[in-house]
Amino acid sequence: MTVHLVGAGPGDPDLLTVKAARLIASADVIVHDRLANPAILSLAKAGADFIDVGKKPGAPTPQDVINALLVHLGSQGLEVVRLKGGDPFVFGRGGEEADALLAAGIPFDVVPGITSAVGVPAAAGIPVTHRNVSAAFTVVTGHRESGGSQSVNWESLARVGGTIVVLMGVAERGNIARRLMAGGLSPSTPVAAIRWGTHPEQTTIRTTLAELHAVHIEAPSTIVIGAVAAYEFVQPAMVATTLRGAQ
C-alpha cells in the first residue's frame, strides 16, 4: 500500500489522467482539497473515506497537520490518494508532503495533473505561448501566508517578457498590477481572469493592467497577463461567459 499524490487537473473530470481516475476508484481513503469537484470524488469506490483538508479562508488546515495525516494514513496499510487540484508540484504543496512521507519512510508516488496555469487559459481560448506574440510564460503565485506578495519581484518580472500567469492572485491583483507597471509593463497590457476554468460555470473577464484593480474578480480565478490575453481561440458555440471592462 502507498500514498499517491494525485493531480486532479483544473476541475473537469474529463481532464483527469487515466492513472488518476484508476487510483481514485481504488483508494481506501481520499484526502482532498476544499475545491475538489464532487464529480471527481464520485469516482471513488463504495465505502471509501473522504477527508477534507481544504485551506478554507479564515480557517485553513495547517500544512503540517496535512503532512502528519498522510504519514499516519500511510502507516496503516491503506491505499491513500491525496487529491490535489491541478498538478501536485505546481503551487500544490506536493513537495512538502513528499518530503514528509520520505522522511517517515512511507512509500509514495506522484501522479502529474494538468496545471490550471495552462489548462484554464486553454479552456478560455488563450494560448500561453503564441508564435510571434509570446515565446515564454511565467507561472507565479500571488498569494503568501502573510497576505502579501513581497516574495515576488514583480518589477523584474515585468522586464522578462512573455506571458505572466498568476495563480491565487485575486486579493493582491491591484498591488500586482501596480508593481508590474512600475517595472515597465504597459498599462494597456491585456489581462484575462478566468474563474472556475473548465467547469460548466466558467467565466472570463477581460480588461487591462491599468484597470485590473477596478474589475470585480472572485476566487478561484486564474489571471493571464500579456498580449495573448486578448485572444479567444474557441468556437462560438463553446464560448463560456465573457465579460469585458470593470464590472
C-alpha positions in Angstrom: 0.0 0.0 0.0 1.1 3.5 -0.6 0.2 7.2 -0.7 -0.5 8.7 -4.1 -0.1 12.4 -4.6 -2.6 12.8 -7.4 -3.1 15.8 -9.6 -6.8 16.3 -10.3 -6.3 18.8 -13.1 -8.2 22.1 -13.3 -11.6 20.6 -12.4 -13.3 19.0 -15.4 -13.4 15.2 -14.7 -12.7 14.5 -18.3 -9.3 16.1 -17.9 -8.2 13.5 -15.3 -5.4 11.3 -16.4 -6.3 7.6 -16.8 -3.9 6.8 -13.9 -5.6 9.4 -11.6 -9.0 8.0 -12.3 -7.9 4.5 -11.6 -6.3 5.4 -8.3 -9.3 7.4 -7.2 -11.5 4.4 -7.9 -9.4 2.0 -5.9 -8.5 4.2 -2.9 -9.4 3.4 0.7 -9.1 7.0 1.7 -9.2 10.2 -0.3 -7.6 13.3 1.3 -8.8 16.2 -0.8 -8.8 19.9 -1.2 -11.7 22.3 -0.5 -12.4 22.9 -4.2 -12.4 19.2 -5.3 -15.1 18.7 -7.9 -17.8 16.4 -6.5 -18.0 14.6 -9.9 -14.4 13.6 -9.4 -15.0 12.4 -5.9 -17.9 10.4 -7.1 -15.5 8.1 -8.9 -14.4 6.6 -5.6 -15.5 3.1 -4.7 -18.3 2.4 -2.2 -17.1 2.6 1.4 -14.1 4.9 0.7 -13.4 7.5 3.3 -13.1 11.2 2.4 -11.1 13.7 4.4 -11.4 17.4 3.5 -8.2 19.3 4.3 -9.1 22.3 2.3 -7.4 25.6 3.2 -10.7 27.5 3.9 -10.4 31.3 4.1 -10.1 32.2 7.8 -9.8 28.6 8.9 -7.0 26.9 6.9 -5.9 23.4 7.6 -2.2 23.8 8.6 0.2 22.1 6.2 2.0 20.3 9.0 -1.3 18.8 10.0 -1.9 17.5 6.5 1.6 16.1 6.4 1.1 14.3 9.7 -2.2 12.9 8.5 -0.7 11.5 5.3 2.1 9.9 7.3 -0.4 8.4 9.7 -2.7 7.0 7.0 0.2 5.7 5.0 1.4 3.8 8.0 -1.9 2.0 8.4 -1.5 -0.2 5.3 -4.2 1.8 3.4 -4.4 2.8 -0.2 -4.4 6.6 0.1 -5.0 9.2 -2.5 -4.0 12.8 -1.7 -6.1 14.5 -4.3 -4.8 18.0 -5.3 -6.2 20.5 -7.8 -4.0 21.0 -10.9 -0.6 19.4 -10.6 0.8 18.4 -7.1 4.1 20.1 -7.8 2.8 23.5 -9.1 1.9 25.5 -6.0 0.2 22.5 -4.6 2.4 21.8 -1.6 3.1 18.4 -3.1 6.8 18.9 -2.5 6.3 19.4 1.3 4.0 16.4 1.5 6.5 14.2 -0.4 9.3 15.4 1.9 7.3 14.4 5.0 6.5 11.0 3.6 10.1 10.4 2.5 11.3 11.3 6.0 8.9 8.9 7.6 9.7 6.1 5.2 6.2 5.9 3.8 6.0 4.6 0.2 4.5 7.2 -2.1 4.3 8.2 -5.8 3.4 11.4 -7.7 0.8 11.4 -10.4 1.0 14.6 -12.5 -2.1 16.5 -13.4 -2.9 19.3 -15.8 -2.0 22.5 -14.1 -4.6 25.3 -14.1 -1.8 27.6 -15.2 -2.1 26.1 -18.7 -5.4 24.2 -18.7 -7.6 27.1 -17.6 -6.3 29.6 -20.1 -6.6 27.0 -22.8 -10.3 26.4 -21.9 -10.9 30.1 -22.3 -9.2 30.0 -25.7 -6.0 31.7 -24.6 -2.6 30.2 -25.6 0.0 30.9 -23.0 2.5 30.9 -25.8 1.9 32.0 -29.4 4.3 32.4 -32.3 5.5 35.9 -32.8 3.5 37.0 -29.8 4.8 35.2 -26.7 7.8 32.9 -26.7 7.7 32.1 -23.0 5.4 32.1 -20.0 6.0 32.5 -16.2 3.7 30.9 -13.6 3.7 32.7 -10.3 1.6 32.8 -7.1 0.1 36.0 -6.0 -0.6 34.6 -2.5 1.5 34.4 0.6 0.6 33.1 4.0 1.2 36.6 5.4 -1.3 38.0 3.0 1.2 40.0 0.8 3.1 39.5 -2.4 6.5 40.7 -1.5 8.2 37.4 -2.2 7.9 38.0 -5.9 10.0 40.7 -7.6 7.2 41.9 -9.8 9.2 44.8 -11.2 11.8 42.4 -12.5 9.2 40.0 -13.8 7.7 42.8 -15.9 11.0 43.0 -17.8 11.3 39.3 -18.5 8.7 39.4 -21.3 6.2 36.8 -22.5 3.1 35.8 -20.6 2.5 36.0 -16.9 0.1 33.6 -15.4 -0.9 34.4 -11.8 -2.5 31.7 -9.6 -4.2 32.7 -6.3 -3.7 36.3 -7.0 -7.2 37.8 -6.8 -6.8 39.6 -3.5 -3.4 41.0 -4.5 -4.3 41.9 -8.1 -4.2 45.7 -7.5 -0.8 45.6 -6.0 0.5 43.1 -8.6 -0.7 45.4 -11.4 0.8 48.5 -9.8 4.2 46.8 -9.4 4.2 45.3 -12.9 3.5 48.8 -14.3 6.3 50.2 -12.1 8.6 47.6 -13.7 7.8 48.9 -17.2 4.8 46.8 -18.3 2.4 49.0 -20.3 -0.9 49.9 -18.6 -2.7 48.8 -21.7 -1.4 45.3 -21.5 -4.3 42.8 -22.0 -5.5 40.8 -18.9 -7.9 37.9 -18.7 -9.2 36.5 -15.4 -10.8 33.1 -15.8 -13.0 31.9 -12.9 -13.9 28.3 -12.4 -11.9 27.3 -15.5 -13.0 24.1 -17.2 -16.1 23.9 -15.0 -19.6 24.5 -16.5 -19.8 27.9 -14.7 -16.6 29.1 -16.3 -16.5 32.9 -16.8 -13.8 35.1 -18.3 -13.3 38.8 -17.5 -11.1 40.7 -19.9 -9.6 44.1 -19.0 -6.2 45.8 -19.0 -3.4 46.0 -16.5 -4.3 49.6 -15.6 -7.9 48.6 -14.8 -7.3 45.3 -13.1 -7.7 46.7 -9.7 -11.2 48.1 -10.5 -12.6 44.9 -12.0 -14.7 42.7 -9.8 -13.0 39.3 -9.8 -13.7 36.5 -7.4 -11.6 33.4 -6.5 -10.8 30.9 -7.7 -9.5 32.7 -10.8 -6.5 32.3 -13.0 -5.1 35.6 -14.2 -3.3 35.9 -17.5 -1.3 39.0 -18.2 0.2 39.7 -21.7 -0.6 40.1 -25.3 -2.1 36.5 -25.5 -4.8 37.5 -23.1 -6.5 39.3 -25.9 -7.1 36.0 -27.8 -10.1 33.8 -27.6 -9.5 30.7 -29.8 -12.7 28.9 -29.2 -15.7 28.0 -31.4 -18.6 30.4 -30.9 -20.9 27.6 -29.6 -18.2 26.7 -27.0 -17.6 30.2 -25.6 -18.3 30.5 -21.9 -19.5 33.8 -20.4 -17.1 36.6 -21.2 -17.2 39.9 -19.5 -15.2 43.0 -20.6 -14.1 46.0 -18.6 -14.8 46.9 -15.0 -17.8 45.1 -13.6 
